[in-house]
Amino acid sequence: MAQVVVRHLEEEVKARLKRRAERNGRSMEEEARQILRHALRQSGRPAAGLGSRIAARFAKAGLPEDLPELRGHSARPADYDG
């Protein structure tokens, strides 16, 4: 396994890494490995647009069947006069 040394790391960053590792029940080294793995796994993919993120968030939600009032009707502009 390779080793990486990170020099000139700010004390605040180190403290936050330590707190995060403690919250997740890991050592600081393992927490840093997890952060790097996650960041690199995501870096090869294009960033999802807003629509894709919304669709992913609500993918399992939805109606059990089509709304009957919408089936078979074409879209039309709103009538504000009456």
Protein Blocks (a to p, Z undefined) as FASTA:
>chain_A
ZZdddehiafklmmmmmmmmmmnopafklmmmmmmmmmmmmmmpccddfklmmmmmmmmg
ccfbdcfklgopacddddfkZZ
